[in-house]
Amino acid sequence: MTAARSTPAPDSQEAQAFGMVLGQVVVRLRTQRGWTQSQLADKLGVSQSAVSKIEAGKRPDAFLYGQLARVFDMDVQQLNEQVTESMRRAREAVAAVTHKKSSGGWGELLALAGFIGIIAFVVAAVVGDDEAPKPPSRPGK
């Protein structure tokens, strides 16, 4: 018996978009905590290379996905909600920029050169900067 999937099938274009958005969410959550990729890797029990691949858009397996949620003090549903909300906003942003309906396929969205920039923008809006570490103040300034 297999569990129902909460994320898209691995070979779909939507899955590719999901991986890209998840990667940006992970980058945002990691940097908000002031962690390096190596520090996150240590917390997950994986290599820095594995974290780099996730941040670049490679989807982690279900166990690692759950571990990501845990190290960011979330449950899987909360992490999923951040990713799916970012995907929804990315689709809307692309629709606004291209003046096309947001119901277009993910393949079309992935083909847009600026899609990564849009993803980073909407992830910042969804995840927010509330927990972002502040840069140290410079003496004498």
Chimera marker file (.cmm) of the C-alpha trace (Angstrom):
<marker_set name="trace">
<marker id="1" x="0.000" y="0.000" z="0.000" r="1" g="1" b="0" radius="0.5"/>
<marker id="2" x="1.398" y="3.404" z="-0.955" r="1" g="1" b="0" radius="0.5"/>
<marker id="3" x="0.611" y="6.731" z="0.605" r="1" g="1" b="0" radius="0.5"/>
<marker id="4" x="-1.160" y="9.374" z="-1.423" r="1" g="1" b="0" radius="0.5"/>
<marker id="5" x="1.189" y="11.952" z="-2.856" r="1" g="1" b="0" radius="0.5"/>
<marker id="6" x="0.824" y="15.536" z="-1.760" r="1" g="1" b="0" radius="0.5"/>
<marker id="7" x="3.270" y="16.717" z="-4.398" r="1" g="1" b="0" radius="0.5"/>
<marker id="8" x="3.149" y="16.381" z="-8.198" r="1" g="1" b="0" radius="0.5"/>
<marker id="9" x="4.353" y="13.277" z="-10.048" r="1" g="1" b="0" radius="0.5"/>
<marker id="10" x="8.150" y="13.288" z="-10.492" r="1" g="1" b="0" radius="0.5"/>
<marker id="11" x="8.124" y="13.401" z="-14.309" r="1" g="1" b="0" radius="0.5"/>
<marker id="12" x="5.717" y="16.299" z="-14.739" r="1" g="1" b="0" radius="0.5"/>
<marker id="13" x="6.562" y="19.894" z="-15.530" r="1" g="1" b="0" radius="0.5"/>
<marker id="14" x="4.629" y="20.857" z="-12.429" r="1" g="1" b="0" radius="0.5"/>
<marker id="15" x="7.007" y="18.661" z="-10.433" r="1" g="1" b="0" radius="0.5"/>
<marker id="16" x="9.940" y="20.523" z="-11.960" r="1" g="1" b="0" radius="0.5"/>
<marker id="17" x="8.363" y="23.835" z="-10.952" r="1" g="1" b="0" radius="0.5"/>
<marker id="18" x="7.640" y="22.432" z="-7.481" r="1" g="1" b="0" radius="0.5"/>
<marker id="19" x="11.314" y="21.493" z="-7.095" r="1" g="1" b="0" radius="0.5"/>
<marker id="20" x="12.468" y="24.943" z="-8.198" r="1" g="1" b="0" radius="0.5"/>
<marker id="21" x="10.092" y="26.681" z="-5.813" r="1" g="1" b="0" radius="0.5"/>
<marker id="22" x="10.956" y="24.335" z="-2.949" r="1" g="1" b="0" radius="0.5"/>
<marker id="23" x="14.628" y="25.103" z="-3.560" r="1" g="1" b="0" radius="0.5"/>
<marker id="24" x="13.982" y="28.817" z="-3.215" r="1" g="1" b="0" radius="0.5"/>
<marker id="25" x="11.885" y="28.267" z="-0.084" r="1" g="1" b="0" radius="0.5"/>
<marker id="26" x="14.748" y="26.258" z="1.439" r="1" g="1" b="0" radius="0.5"/>
<marker id="27" x="17.252" y="28.992" z="0.533" r="1" g="1" b="0" radius="0.5"/>
<marker id="28" x="15.026" y="31.609" z="2.135" r="1" g="1" b="0" radius="0.5"/>
<marker id="29" x="14.370" y="29.648" z="5.316" r="1" g="1" b="0" radius="0.5"/>
<marker id="30" x="18.049" y="28.718" z="5.637" r="1" g="1" b="0" radius="0.5"/>
<marker id="31" x="19.310" y="32.259" z="5.181" r="1" g="1" b="0" radius="0.5"/>
<marker id="32" x="16.682" y="33.653" z="7.564" r="1" g="1" b="0" radius="0.5"/>
<marker id="33" x="18.297" y="31.508" z="10.229" r="1" g="1" b="0" radius="0.5"/>
<marker id="34" x="21.801" y="32.559" z="9.238" r="1" g="1" b="0" radius="0.5"/>
<marker id="35" x="22.783" y="28.996" z="8.290" r="1" g="1" b="0" radius="0.5"/>
<marker id="36" x="25.206" y="27.975" z="5.589" r="1" g="1" b="0" radius="0.5"/>
<marker id="37" x="24.440" y="25.058" z="3.316" r="1" g="1" b="0" radius="0.5"/>
<marker id="38" x="26.921" y="23.016" z="5.352" r="1" g="1" b="0" radius="0.5"/>
<marker id="39" x="25.167" y="23.844" z="8.610" r="1" g="1" b="0" radius="0.5"/>
<marker id="40" x="21.801" y="22.849" z="7.165" r="1" g="1" b="0" radius="0.5"/>
<marker id="41" x="23.357" y="19.665" z="5.787" r="1" g="1" b="0" radius="0.5"/>
<marker id="42" x="24.666" y="18.789" z="9.271" r="1" g="1" b="0" radius="0.5"/>
<marker id="43" x="21.207" y="19.313" z="10.773" r="1" g="1" b="0" radius="0.5"/>
<marker id="44" x="19.681" y="17.072" z="8.071" r="1" g="1" b="0" radius="0.5"/>
<marker id="45" x="22.412" y="14.439" z="8.207" r="1" g="1" b="0" radius="0.5"/>
<marker id="46" x="23.240" y="14.814" z="4.510" r="1" g="1" b="0" radius="0.5"/>
<marker id="47" x="26.093" y="16.279" z="2.489" r="1" g="1" b="0" radius="0.5"/>
<marker id="48" x="26.390" y="19.949" z="1.581" r="1" g="1" b="0" radius="0.5"/>
<marker id="49" x="26.120" y="18.789" z="-2.028" r="1" g="1" b="0" radius="0.5"/>
<marker id="50" x="22.680" y="17.291" z="-1.302" r="1" g="1" b="0" radius="0.5"/>
<marker id="51" x="21.489" y="20.624" z="0.120" r="1" g="1" b="0" radius="0.5"/>
<marker id="52" x="22.915" y="22.429" z="-2.909" r="1" g="1" b="0" radius="0.5"/>
<marker id="53" x="20.977" y="20.111" z="-5.223" r="1" g="1" b="0" radius="0.5"/>
<marker id="54" x="17.730" y="20.708" z="-3.328" r="1" g="1" b="0" radius="0.5"/>
<marker id="55" x="18.256" y="24.466" z="-3.494" r="1" g="1" b="0" radius="0.5"/>
<marker id="56" x="18.911" y="24.136" z="-7.231" r="1" g="1" b="0" radius="0.5"/>
<marker id="57" x="15.563" y="22.397" z="-7.733" r="1" g="1" b="0" radius="0.5"/>
<marker id="58" x="16.147" y="18.656" z="-7.231" r="1" g="1" b="0" radius="0.5"/>
<marker id="59" x="13.237" y="17.289" z="-5.253" r="1" g="1" b="0" radius="0.5"/>
<marker id="60" x="14.200" y="15.435" z="-2.083" r="1" g="1" b="0" radius="0.5"/>
<marker id="61" x="12.676" y="12.079" z="-1.190" r="1" g="1" b="0" radius="0.5"/>
<marker id="62" x="9.742" y="12.019" z="1.232" r="1" g="1" b="0" radius="0.5"/>
<marker id="63" x="11.947" y="11.338" z="4.262" r="1" g="1" b="0" radius="0.5"/>
<marker id="64" x="14.285" y="14.256" z="3.545" r="1" g="1" b="0" radius="0.5"/>
<marker id="65" x="11.294" y="16.493" z="2.792" r="1" g="1" b="0" radius="0.5"/>
<marker id="66" x="9.989" y="15.685" z="6.272" r="1" g="1" b="0" radius="0.5"/>
<marker id="67" x="13.423" y="16.357" z="7.759" r="1" g="1" b="0" radius="0.5"/>
<marker id="68" x="13.520" y="19.753" z="6.019" r="1" g="1" b="0" radius="0.5"/>
<marker id="69" x="10.198" y="20.663" z="7.593" r="1" g="1" b="0" radius="0.5"/>
<marker id="70" x="11.430" y="19.506" z="11.014" r="1" g="1" b="0" radius="0.5"/>
<marker id="71" x="14.685" y="21.498" z="10.983" r="1" g="1" b="0" radius="0.5"/>
<marker id="72" x="12.704" y="24.600" z="10.008" r="1" g="1" b="0" radius="0.5"/>
<marker id="73" x="10.298" y="23.991" z="12.936" r="1" g="1" b="0" radius="0.5"/>
<marker id="74" x="7.366" y="23.122" z="10.672" r="1" g="1" b="0" radius="0.5"/>
<marker id="75" x="5.347" y="20.099" z="9.810" r="1" g="1" b="0" radius="0.5"/>
<marker id="76" x="5.234" y="18.785" z="6.246" r="1" g="1" b="0" radius="0.5"/>
<marker id="77" x="1.857" y="20.393" z="5.625" r="1" g="1" b="0" radius="0.5"/>
<marker id="78" x="3.188" y="23.846" z="6.560" r="1" g="1" b="0" radius="0.5"/>
<marker id="79" x="6.186" y="23.452" z="4.250" r="1" g="1" b="0" radius="0.5"/>
<marker id="80" x="3.887" y="22.203" z="1.486" r="1" g="1" b="0" radius="0.5"/>
<marker id="81" x="1.616" y="25.204" z="1.982" r="1" g="1" b="0" radius="0.5"/>
<marker id="82" x="4.521" y="27.622" z="1.611" r="1" g="1" b="0" radius="0.5"/>
<marker id="83" x="5.639" y="25.917" z="-1.598" r="1" g="1" b="0" radius="0.5"/>
<marker id="84" x="2.176" y="25.658" z="-3.139" r="1" g="1" b="0" radius="0.5"/>
<marker id="85" x="1.312" y="29.253" z="-2.200" r="1" g="1" b="0" radius="0.5"/>
<marker id="86" x="4.584" y="30.392" z="-3.788" r="1" g="1" b="0" radius="0.5"/>
<marker id="87" x="3.735" y="28.364" z="-6.911" r="1" g="1" b="0" radius="0.5"/>
<marker id="88" x="0.276" y="29.953" z="-7.074" r="1" g="1" b="0" radius="0.5"/>
<marker id="89" x="1.749" y="33.437" z="-6.749" r="1" g="1" b="0" radius="0.5"/>
<marker id="90" x="4.461" y="32.678" z="-9.316" r="1" g="1" b="0" radius="0.5"/>
<marker id="91" x="1.797" y="31.603" z="-11.805" r="1" g="1" b="0" radius="0.5"/>
<marker id="92" x="-0.148" y="34.806" z="-11.146" r="1" g="1" b="0" radius="0.5"/>
<marker id="93" x="2.983" y="36.954" z="-11.445" r="1" g="1" b="0" radius="0.5"/>
<marker id="94" x="3.899" y="35.354" z="-14.766" r="1" g="1" b="0" radius="0.5"/>
<marker id="95" x="0.337" y="35.875" z="-15.979" r="1" g="1" b="0" radius="0.5"/>
<marker id="96" x="0.527" y="39.550" z="-15.013" r="1" g="1" b="0" radius="0.5"/>
<marker id="97" x="3.868" y="40.019" z="-16.761" r="1" g="1" b="0" radius="0.5"/>
<marker id="98" x="2.952" y="38.111" z="-19.916" r="1" g="1" b="0" radius="0.5"/>
<marker id="99" x="-0.683" y="39.244" z="-19.973" r="1" g="1" b="0" radius="0.5"/>
<marker id="100" x="-1.759" y="35.619" z="-20.342" r="1" g="1" b="0" radius="0.5"/>
<marker id="101" x="-4.198" y="33.670" z="-18.245" r="1" g="1" b="0" radius="0.5"/>
<marker id="102" x="-2.571" y="31.939" z="-15.312" r="1" g="1" b="0" radius="0.5"/>
<marker id="103" x="-4.020" y="28.615" z="-16.422" r="1" g="1" b="0" radius="0.5"/>
<marker id="104" x="-1.152" y="28.028" z="-18.873" r="1" g="1" b="0" radius="0.5"/>
<marker id="105" x="0.957" y="24.928" z="-18.376" r="1" g="1" b="0" radius="0.5"/>
<marker id="106" x="4.045" y="24.840" z="-16.208" r="1" g="1" b="0" radius="0.5"/>
<marker id="107" x="6.153" y="24.058" z="-19.279" r="1" g="1" b="0" radius="0.5"/>
<marker id="108" x="5.397" y="27.491" z="-20.659" r="1" g="1" b="0" radius="0.5"/>
<marker id="109" x="6.231" y="29.102" z="-17.336" r="1" g="1" b="0" radius="0.5"/>
<marker id="110" x="9.478" y="27.167" z="-16.990" r="1" g="1" b="0" radius="0.5"/>
<marker id="111" x="10.516" y="28.331" z="-20.456" r="1" g="1" b="0" radius="0.5"/>
<marker id="112" x="10.415" y="31.971" z="-19.378" r="1" g="1" b="0" radius="0.5"/>
<marker id="113" x="13.895" y="33.309" z="-18.703" r="1" g="1" b="0" radius="0.5"/>
<marker id="114" x="12.755" y="35.352" z="-15.711" r="1" g="1" b="0" radius="0.5"/>
<marker id="115" x="10.851" y="32.559" z="-13.985" r="1" g="1" b="0" radius="0.5"/>
<marker id="116" x="13.579" y="32.008" z="-11.360" r="1" g="1" b="0" radius="0.5"/>
<marker id="117" x="13.520" y="35.707" z="-10.503" r="1" g="1" b="0" radius="0.5"/>
<marker id="118" x="9.759" y="35.576" z="-10.140" r="1" g="1" b="0" radius="0.5"/>
<marker id="119" x="10.052" y="32.486" z="-7.944" r="1" g="1" b="0" radius="0.5"/>
<marker id="120" x="12.574" y="34.226" z="-5.681" r="1" g="1" b="0" radius="0.5"/>
<marker id="121" x="10.299" y="37.253" z="-5.456" r="1" g="1" b="0" radius="0.5"/>
<marker id="122" x="7.149" y="35.342" z="-4.552" r="1" g="1" b="0" radius="0.5"/>
<marker id="123" x="8.970" y="33.069" z="-2.111" r="1" g="1" b="0" radius="0.5"/>
<marker id="124" x="10.201" y="36.193" z="-0.336" r="1" g="1" b="0" radius="0.5"/>
<marker id="125" x="6.604" y="37.386" z="-0.143" r="1" g="1" b="0" radius="0.5"/>
<marker id="126" x="5.289" y="34.068" z="1.154" r="1" g="1" b="0" radius="0.5"/>
<marker id="127" x="8.112" y="33.160" z="3.528" r="1" g="1" b="0" radius="0.5"/>
<marker id="128" x="8.806" y="36.751" z="4.529" r="1" g="1" b="0" radius="0.5"/>
<marker id="129" x="11.749" y="38.453" z="6.146" r="1" g="1" b="0" radius="0.5"/>
<marker id="130" x="10.477" y="38.497" z="9.730" r="1" g="1" b="0" radius="0.5"/>
<marker id="131" x="13.177" y="36.124" z="10.936" r="1" g="1" b="0" radius="0.5"/>
<marker id="132" x="15.945" y="37.364" z="8.674" r="1" g="1" b="0" radius="0.5"/>
<marker id="133" x="19.146" y="38.068" z="10.566" r="1" g="1" b="0" radius="0.5"/>
<marker id="134" x="20.068" y="41.745" z="10.549" r="1" g="1" b="0" radius="0.5"/>
<marker id="135" x="23.498" y="42.674" z="9.208" r="1" g="1" b="0" radius="0.5"/>
<marker id="136" x="25.929" y="43.671" z="11.954" r="1" g="1" b="0" radius="0.5"/>
<marker id="137" x="26.243" y="47.389" z="12.430" r="1" g="1" b="0" radius="0.5"/>
<marker id="138" x="29.595" y="48.846" z="11.514" r="1" g="1" b="0" radius="0.5"/>
<marker id="139" x="31.481" y="50.674" z="14.244" r="1" g="1" b="0" radius="0.5"/>
<marker id="140" x="31.516" y="54.421" z="13.812" r="1" g="1" b="0" radius="0.5"/>
<marker id="141" x="28.486" y="54.505" z="11.574" r="1" g="1" b="0" radius="0.5"/>
<link id1="1" id2="2" r="1" g="1" b="0" radius="0.2"/>
<link id1="2" id2="3" r="1" g="1" b="0" radius="0.2"/>
<link id1="3" id2="4" r="1" g="1" b="0" radius="0.2"/>
<link id1="4" id2="5" r="1" g="1" b="0" radius="0.2"/>
<link id1="5" id2="6" r="1" g="1" b="0" radius="0.2"/>
<link id1="6" id2="7" r="1" g="1" b="0" radius="0.2"/>
<link id1="7" id2="8" r="1" g="1" b="0" radius="0.2"/>
<link id1="8" id2="9" r="1" g="1" b="0" radius="0.2"/>
<link id1="9" id2="10" r="1" g="1" b="0" radius="0.2"/>
<link id1="10" id2="11" r="1" g="1" b="0" radius="0.2"/>
<link id1="11" id2="12" r="1" g="1" b="0" radius="0.2"/>
<link id1="12" id2="13" r="1" g="1" b="0" radius="0.2"/>
<link id1="13" id2="14" r="1" g="1" b="0" radius="0.2"/>
<link id1="14" id2="15" r="1" g="1" b="0" radius="0.2"/>
<link id1="15" id2="16" r="1" g="1" b="0" radius="0.2"/>
<link id1="16" id2="17" r="1" g="1" b="0" radius="0.2"/>
<link id1="17" id2="18" r="1" g="1" b="0" radius="0.2"/>
<link id1="18" id2="19" r="1" g="1" b="0" radius="0.2"/>
<link id1="19" id2="20" r="1" g="1" b="0" radius="0.2"/>
<link id1="20" id2="21" r="1" g="1" b="0" radius="0.2"/>
<link id1="21" id2="22" r="1" g="1" b="0" radius="0.2"/>
<link id1="22" id2="23" r="1" g="1" b="0" radius="0.2"/>
<link id1="23" id2="24" r="1" g="1" b="0" radius="0.2"/>
<link id1="24" id2="25" r="1" g="1" b="0" radius="0.2"/>
<link id1="25" id2="26" r="1" g="1" b="0" radius="0.2"/>
<link id1="26" id2="27" r="1" g="1" b="0" radius="0.2"/>
<link id1="27" id2="28" r="1" g="1" b="0" radius="0.2"/>
<link id1="28" id2="29" r="1" g="1" b="0" radius="0.2"/>
<link id1="29" id2="30" r="1" g="1" b="0" radius="0.2"/>
<link id1="30" id2="31" r="1" g="1" b="0" radius="0.2"/>
<link id1="31" id2="32" r="1" g="1" b="0" radius="0.2"/>
<link id1="32" id2="33" r="1" g="1" b="0" radius="0.2"/>
<link id1="33" id2="34" r="1" g="1" b="0" radius="0.2"/>
<link id1="34" id2="35" r="1" g="1" b="0" radius="0.2"/>
<link id1="35" id2="36" r="1" g="1" b="0" radius="0.2"/>
<link id1="36" id2="37" r="1" g="1" b="0" radius="0.2"/>
<link id1="37" id2="38" r="1" g="1" b="0" radius="0.2"/>
<link id1="38" id2="39" r="1" g="1" b="0" radius="0.2"/>
<link id1="39" id2="40" r="1" g="1" b="0" radius="0.2"/>
<link id1="40" id2="41" r="1" g="1" b="0" radius="0.2"/>
<link id1="41" id2="42" r="1" g="1" b="0" radius="0.2"/>
<link id1="42" id2="43" r="1" g="1" b="0" radius="0.2"/>
<link id1="43" id2="44" r="1" g="1" b="0" radius="0.2"/>
<link id1="44" id2="45" r="1" g="1" b="0" radius="0.2"/>
<link id1="45" id2="46" r="1" g="1" b="0" radius="0.2"/>
<link id1="46" id2="47" r="1" g="1" b="0" radius="0.2"/>
<link id1="47" id2="48" r="1" g="1" b="0" radius="0.2"/>
<link id1="48" id2="49" r="1" g="1" b="0" radius="0.2"/>
<link id1="49" id2="50" r="1" g="1" b="0" radius="0.2"/>
<link id1="50" id2="51" r="1" g="1" b="0" radius="0.2"/>
<link id1="51" id2="52" r="1" g="1" b="0" radius="0.2"/>
<link id1="52" id2="53" r="1" g="1" b="0" radius="0.2"/>
<link id1="53" id2="54" r="1" g="1" b="0" radius="0.2"/>
<link id1="54" id2="55" r="1" g="1" b="0" radius="0.2"/>
<link id1="55" id2="56" r="1" g="1" b="0" radius="0.2"/>
<link id1="56" id2="57" r="1" g="1" b="0" radius="0.2"/>
<link id1="57" id2="58" r="1" g="1" b="0" radius="0.2"/>
<link id1="58" id2="59" r="1" g="1" b="0" radius="0.2"/>
<link id1="59" id2="60" r="1" g="1" b="0" radius="0.2"/>
<link id1="60" id2="61" r="1" g="1" b="0" radius="0.2"/>
<link id1="61" id2="62" r="1" g="1" b="0" radius="0.2"/>
<link id1="62" id2="63" r="1" g="1" b="0" radius="0.2"/>
<link id1="63" id2="64" r="1" g="1" b="0" radius="0.2"/>
<link id1="64" id2="65" r="1" g="1" b="0" radius="0.2"/>
<link id1="65" id2="66" r="1" g="1" b="0" radius="0.2"/>
<link id1="66" id2="67" r="1" g="1" b="0" radius="0.2"/>
<link id1="67" id2="68" r="1" g="1" b="0" radius="0.2"/>
<link id1="68" id2="69" r="1" g="1" b="0" radius="0.2"/>
<link id1="69" id2="70" r="1" g="1" b="0" radius="0.2"/>
<link id1="70" id2="71" r="1" g="1" b="0" radius="0.2"/>
<link id1="71" id2="72" r="1" g="1" b="0" radius="0.2"/>
<link id1="72" id2="73" r="1" g="1" b="0" radius="0.2"/>
<link id1="73" id2="74" r="1" g="1" b="0" radius="0.2"/>
<link id1="74" id2="75" r="1" g="1" b="0" radius="0.2"/>
<link id1="75" id2="76" r="1" g="1" b="0" radius="0.2"/>
<link id1="76" id2="77" r="1" g="1" b="0" radius="0.2"/>
<link id1="77" id2="78" r="1" g="1" b="0" radius="0.2"/>
<link id1="78" id2="79" r="1" g="1" b="0" radius="0.2"/>
<link id1="79" id2="80" r="1" g="1" b="0" radius="0.2"/>
<link id1="80" id2="81" r="1" g="1" b="0" radius="0.2"/>
<link id1="81" id2="82" r="1" g="1" b="0" radius="0.2"/>
<link id1="82" id2="83" r="1" g="1" b="0" radius="0.2"/>
<link id1="83" id2="84" r="1" g="1" b="0" radius="0.2"/>
<link id1="84" id2="85" r="1" g="1" b="0" radius="0.2"/>
<link id1="85" id2="86" r="1" g="1" b="0" radius="0.2"/>
<link id1="86" id2="87" r="1" g="1" b="0" radius="0.2"/>
<link id1="87" id2="88" r="1" g="1" b="0" radius="0.2"/>
<link id1="88" id2="89" r="1" g="1" b="0" radius="0.2"/>
<link id1="89" id2="90" r="1" g="1" b="0" radius="0.2"/>
<link id1="90" id2="91" r="1" g="1" b="0" radius="0.2"/>
<link id1="91" id2="92" r="1" g="1" b="0" radius="0.2"/>
<link id1="92" id2="93" r="1" g="1" b="0" radius="0.2"/>
<link id1="93" id2="94" r="1" g="1" b="0" radius="0.2"/>
<link id1="94" id2="95" r="1" g="1" b="0" radius="0.2"/>
<link id1="95" id2="96" r="1" g="1" b="0" radius="0.2"/>
<link id1="96" id2="97" r="1" g="1" b="0" radius="0.2"/>
<link id1="97" id2="98" r="1" g="1" b="0" radius="0.2"/>
<link id1="98" id2="99" r="1" g="1" b="0" radius="0.2"/>
<link id1="99" id2="100" r="1" g="1" b="0" radius="0.2"/>
<link id1="100" id2="101" r="1" g="1" b="0" radius="0.2"/>
<link id1="101" id2="102" r="1" g="1" b="0" radius="0.2"/>
<link id1="102" id2="103" r="1" g="1" b="0" radius="0.2"/>
<link id1="103" id2="104" r="1" g="1" b="0" radius="0.2"/>
<link id1="104" id2="105" r="1" g="1" b="0" radius="0.2"/>
<link id1="105" id2="106" r="1" g="1" b="0" radius="0.2"/>
<link id1="106" id2="107" r="1" g="1" b="0" radius="0.2"/>
<link id1="107" id2="108" r="1" g="1" b="0" radius="0.2"/>
<link id1="108" id2="109" r="1" g="1" b="0" radius="0.2"/>
<link id1="109" id2="110" r="1" g="1" b="0" radius="0.2"/>
<link id1="110" id2="111" r="1" g="1" b="0" radius="0.2"/>
<link id1="111" id2="112" r="1" g="1" b="0" radius="0.2"/>
<link id1="112" id2="113" r="1" g="1" b="0" radius="0.2"/>
<link id1="113" id2="114" r="1" g="1" b="0" radius="0.2"/>
<link id1="114" id2="115" r="1" g="1" b="0" radius="0.2"/>
<link id1="115" id2="116" r="1" g="1" b="0" radius="0.2"/>
<link id1="116" id2="117" r="1" g="1" b="0" radius="0.2"/>
<link id1="117" id2="118" r="1" g="1" b="0" radius="0.2"/>
<link id1="118" id2="119" r="1" g="1" b="0" radius="0.2"/>
<link id1="119" id2="120" r="1" g="1" b="0" radius="0.2"/>
<link id1="120" id2="121" r="1" g="1" b="0" radius="0.2"/>
<link id1="121" id2="122" r="1" g="1" b="0" radius="0.2"/>
<link id1="122" id2="123" r="1" g="1" b="0" radius="0.2"/>
<link id1="123" id2="124" r="1" g="1" b="0" radius="0.2"/>
<link id1="124" id2="125" r="1" g="1" b="0" radius="0.2"/>
<link id1="125" id2="126" r="1" g="1" b="0" radius="0.2"/>
<link id1="126" id2="127" r="1" g="1" b="0" radius="0.2"/>
<link id1="127" id2="128" r="1" g="1" b="0" radius="0.2"/>
<link id1="128" id2="129" r="1" g="1" b="0" radius="0.2"/>
<link id1="129" id2="130" r="1" g="1" b="0" radius="0.2"/>
<link id1="130" id2="131" r="1" g="1" b="0" radius="0.2"/>
<link id1="131" id2="132" r="1" g="1" b="0" radius="0.2"/>
<link id1="132" id2="133" r="1" g="1" b="0" radius="0.2"/>
<link id1="133" id2="134" r="1" g="1" b="0" radius="0.2"/>
<link id1="134" id2="135" r="1" g="1" b="0" radius="0.2"/>
<link id1="135" id2="136" r="1" g="1" b="0" radius="0.2"/>
<link id1="136" id2="137" r="1" g="1" b="0" radius="0.2"/>
<link id1="137" id2="138" r="1" g="1" b="0" radius="0.2"/>
<link id1="138" id2="139" r="1" g="1" b="0" radius="0.2"/>
<link id1="139" id2="140" r="1" g="1" b="0" radius="0.2"/>
<link id1="140" id2="141" r="1" g="1" b="0" radius="0.2"/>
</marker_set>
